[in-house]
Amino acid sequence: MVEIKTQFDPNLRKSITSQKQVAVIPVGSIEQHGPHLPISTDSDIVTEVSKRISEKNRYFLLPTLNYGVSFEHSPFFNLSIKESTLRAILTDLCSSLLTNNIKTVFIINGHHGNQNSIKSLDVKLKKISKNKIKVFPLSYWHFMEREFDHAGFVETSLMLAISKNVKMKSAKKGLIIDKMSKQEIKKIGKIANKSFPKATKNGIWGDPTNATKKDGQRILAEIVKNLSKKCQTCLTEHSS
């Protein structure tokens, strides 16, 4: 892994010139995660996932975009940017990478609300660059068996595995969908997309009370393994 922000210009340019490089842009958010997880949770997790993928495959790791589209968490705390703003930032970054002769980019997303911004970004950038850059937007939770949550068992376990900034004594059950029908889950999901507090009451989707560091380590390893494999598949299938 090469962490871009720590590099020195001459060495960095030489490395790019000597071989084809792949860049990773982690995208997170700043928003409430209940009383037991920090507001940086999404950014913290996607940073760790992206770091491990980059280490495993020797990719260039860019600094995490910590701000995302989290308006749905209002009136609970969130620092949000518009979908169009996030899309524009990512477009500019990928275009800048291309200017620096880095032609393959993985955008690793860590927040559900960012999905509309990264959707079809690969098509847009392909058109803008006249097919000179390949961009692959991927959301990390699609690469694990468990159903994703928000400040529930999965996110809490992951945070226990990577951070000491977790207050398990404050963990409380949130919205539990285990006994809901698919129709009910779909309905509550639509409400959550507009107002997460209205859907969950306390801002938590799932039950974090039984989360453990060991579970987090296992889930993280699973994500890194599957996502890394997906990245390599993308490179193989789209190699020219």
C-alpha positions in Angstrom: 0.0 0.0 0.0 1.1 3.5 -0.7 -0.7 6.1 1.4 -0.8 9.1 -1.0 -0.8 11.8 1.7 2.5 10.6 3.2 4.4 10.6 -0.1 7.0 13.0 -1.6 6.4 14.3 -5.1 9.5 13.0 -7.0 9.1 9.5 -5.6 5.4 9.5 -6.2 5.6 10.5 -9.8 8.4 8.0 -10.4 6.2 5.2 -9.0 3.3 6.2 -11.2 5.5 6.4 -14.3 7.1 3.0 -13.7 3.9 1.0 -13.5 0.1 1.2 -13.8 -1.3 2.3 -10.5 -4.7 1.7 -8.9 -6.2 4.3 -6.5 -8.7 3.8 -3.7 -11.0 6.6 -2.4 -12.8 5.8 0.8 -16.1 7.8 1.3 -17.8 8.0 4.7 -20.0 10.3 6.6 -20.4 12.3 9.9 -23.7 11.5 11.5 -25.3 10.1 14.7 -24.7 6.5 15.6 -26.7 6.2 18.7 -25.3 6.9 22.2 -22.6 4.3 22.0 -20.8 4.9 18.7 -19.0 8.1 17.6 -20.3 10.2 14.7 -17.3 9.2 12.7 -18.3 5.5 12.6 -19.0 5.3 8.9 -15.7 7.0 8.0 -13.7 5.0 10.6 -15.0 1.7 9.2 -14.6 2.5 5.5 -11.1 3.9 6.2 -10.0 0.6 7.8 -11.6 -1.5 5.1 -9.9 0.6 2.3 -6.6 0.5 4.1 -6.6 -3.3 4.4 -7.7 -3.7 0.7 -4.9 -1.3 -0.4 -2.3 -3.2 1.7 -3.4 -6.5 0.3 -3.3 -5.4 -3.3 -0.7 -2.6 -3.2 -3.1 0.1 -4.2 -2.7 3.9 -3.7 -4.9 4.9 -0.8 -6.3 8.4 -0.9 -7.5 10.3 2.3 -11.0 9.5 3.3 -13.8 11.8 2.3 -15.4 12.2 5.7 -18.5 14.1 4.7 -21.4 12.4 3.1 -25.2 12.7 2.4 -26.8 12.3 5.8 -29.7 14.7 5.9 -32.1 11.8 6.7 -30.6 11.7 10.3 -31.9 15.2 11.2 -32.7 16.4 13.8 -30.1 14.1 15.2 -26.6 15.3 14.5 -25.2 15.2 11.0 -22.8 17.2 8.9 -24.0 16.7 5.4 -23.3 17.7 1.8 -25.7 17.5 -1.1 -25.7 14.4 -3.4 -24.6 16.7 -6.3 -21.8 18.1 -4.2 -20.4 14.6 -3.3 -20.8 13.5 -7.0 -18.9 16.6 -8.1 -16.1 16.1 -5.6 -15.6 12.5 -6.7 -15.7 13.5 -10.3 -13.1 16.1 -9.8 -10.9 13.8 -7.8 -11.0 11.0 -10.4 -10.3 13.6 -13.2 -7.4 14.9 -11.2 -6.1 11.3 -10.7 -6.3 10.8 -14.5 -4.3 14.0 -15.0 -1.6 12.5 -12.8 -1.7 9.3 -15.0 -3.7 7.1 -12.5 -6.3 5.5 -14.7 -8.1 3.0 -12.4 -10.0 4.1 -9.3 -12.1 2.2 -6.7 -14.5 4.3 -4.7 -15.3 2.4 -1.5 -18.4 3.7 0.1 -19.2 3.4 3.8 -22.6 5.1 4.1 -26.0 4.1 2.7 -27.0 7.7 2.0 -24.1 8.2 -0.5 -25.3 5.5 -2.9 -27.2 7.9 -5.2 -24.1 10.0 -5.5 -21.8 7.2 -6.6 -24.4 5.5 -8.8 -23.5 5.6 -12.5 -20.4 7.6 -11.7 -18.3 5.1 -13.6 -20.4 5.8 -16.7 -20.2 9.5 -16.3 -16.4 9.5 -15.9 -15.9 7.1 -18.8 -17.8 9.6 -21.0 -15.9 12.7 -19.6 -12.5 11.1 -19.9 -13.3 9.6 -23.4 -12.8 6.1 -22.0 -9.4 6.9 -20.4 -10.3 6.1 -16.8 -12.0 3.2 -15.2 -14.0 3.9 -12.0 -15.6 1.2 -9.8 -18.0 2.4 -7.1 -18.5 -0.3 -4.4 -20.3 -0.2 -1.0 -18.4 -2.4 1.5 -21.5 -4.0 3.2 -22.4 -5.8 0.0 -19.5 -8.1 0.7 -20.6 -9.8 3.9 -23.2 -12.4 4.6 -24.9 -10.5 7.5 -27.6 -8.0 6.9 -26.3 -4.5 7.4 -27.5 -2.2 10.2 -26.9 1.2 11.6 -25.2 1.3 15.0 -26.5 -2.3 15.5 -24.7 -5.6 15.9 -22.6 -5.3 12.7 -21.4 -1.7 12.9 -20.8 -2.0 16.6 -18.8 -5.2 16.3 -16.7 -3.6 13.5 -16.0 -0.6 15.6 -15.0 -2.8 18.6 -12.5 -4.5 16.3 -10.9 -1.2 15.1 -11.5 1.4 17.7 -11.4 2.0 21.5 -13.9 4.8 21.1 -17.0 2.7 21.8 -19.2 3.0 24.9 -20.9 -0.4 25.2 -22.5 0.5 28.5 -24.6 3.0 26.6 -25.7 0.6 23.8 -29.4 0.2 23.4 -31.6 -1.9 21.1 -33.1 0.0 18.1 -35.5 -1.0 15.4 -35.7 -4.8 15.1 -37.0 -6.1 11.8 -36.5 -9.9 12.3 -40.2 -10.6 12.6 -41.3 -8.1 9.9 -42.5 -9.1 6.5 -40.6 -8.0 3.4 -43.4 -5.5 2.6 -43.1 -4.1 6.1 -39.3 -3.8 5.9 -39.6 -2.1 2.5 -42.1 0.4 3.9 -40.0 1.2 7.0 -36.9 1.5 4.8 -38.6 4.2 2.7 -39.4 6.1 5.9 -35.8 5.7 7.1 -34.5 7.1 3.8 -36.4 10.3 4.5 -36.3 10.4 8.3 -34.1 7.9 10.1 -35.2 9.0 13.6 -38.9 8.6 12.6 -38.3 5.1 11.5 -36.1 3.9 14.4 -37.1 6.3 17.2 -33.6 6.2 18.8 -31.4 6.4 15.7 -30.4 2.7 15.8 -31.3 0.0 13.3 -30.6 -3.3 14.9 -29.4 -4.6 18.3 -25.8 -3.6 19.3 -26.0 -5.0 22.9 -24.4 -8.4 22.0 -21.7 -7.1 19.7 -18.2 -8.2 20.3 -14.7 -7.4 19.1 -14.2 -11.0 18.0 -17.4 -10.8 15.8 -16.1 -7.6 14.4 -12.7 -9.1 13.4 -14.5 -11.9 11.7 -16.9 -9.7 9.8 -14.0 -7.3 8.8 -11.9 -10.2 7.5 -14.9 -11.4 5.5 -15.5 -8.0 4.0 -11.8 -7.5 3.1 -11.5 -10.9 1.5 -14.7 -10.6 -0.6 -14.2 -7.0 -1.6 -10.5 -7.5 -2.4 -11.5 -10.4 -4.7 -14.2 -8.2 -6.3 -11.5 -5.5 -7.0 -9.2 -8.0 -8.6 -12.1 -9.3 -10.7 -12.9 -5.8 -11.9 -9.3 -5.3 -12.9 -9.1 -8.6 -14.8 -12.4 -8.2 -16.6 -11.7 -4.6 -17.6 -8.1 -4.8 -18.5 -7.3 -3.6 -22.0 
